[in-house]
Amino acid sequence: MRAPSARTVLGIFAAASYLWLQPLAAVTPARTLTADAAELFDWVSHSGDGGGLPFMIIDKRQAHLWVFDRSGKLQGDAPVLLGVARGDDTAPGIGDKKLSEIKPEERTTPAGRFLAEVGMNLRGEDVVWIDYDAAVSMHRVLTTNAKEQRARRLETPTPSDNRVSYGCINVPTAFFETVVSATVKGGNSVVYVLPESRPLRSVFSGLATAQSNLMTSGR
């Protein structure tokens, strides 16, 4: 068994730092989360920011996804593929462009809080629309371009080769069908995409407010 990494230990500390606020119906083991994901999970669980919906957290730096049900119970986690360009903003007008018109530097997976919805794409496949206007969705891993080796990228142990898409989030097929689809069940969910070029609290203002209140209270 491997010893826990420093990042994992930080994740445990971040998740525990808010536990004085109120009890959770189901506390997800923090060891499964990165430090930033653990901090966001704890804030979402205590603040009710998810609105009683299933929710997901994506850590872009680690190219990893966690899926939670309405009560905050972890349903599963998996590696994901992300936009080839690093950055946290959506390129203006990208949703109206053809794929051939999208420049490499525009192929970002945006960070933020998204009210996601199950729907269909132009290929007639069921997807989770994260930002419909920007044409960003979560879907089964695409394997139509053999040169991209997307399935193989998901199997490697590091996130260094997980940047390959136009911005959409590619998920292992079995995980999408048995965990993602089963959890959202044809309705809405909240997807939190953690930033990679900006501080966490600059993207999630509610988290920054909670931290400020915590410091003010002296706890």
SULPEGI-V232486 format. One record per helix or strand. SS is the DSSP state (hx for helix, st for strand). FROM is the first residue (numbers start at 1). TO is the last residue. Records with the same first field share a line. If there is no record, write none. Layout:
SS = FROM-TO ; FROM-TO
//
This chain:
hx = 6-16 ; 30-32 ; 35-47 ; 94-96 ; 99-101 ; 104-106 ; 146-148 ; 150-155 ; 159-161 ; 173-184 ; 200-203 ; 205-217
st = 55-59 ; 64-68 ; 74-83 ; 112-120 ; 126-131 ; 136-140 ; 163-165 ; 169-171 ; 188-194
//
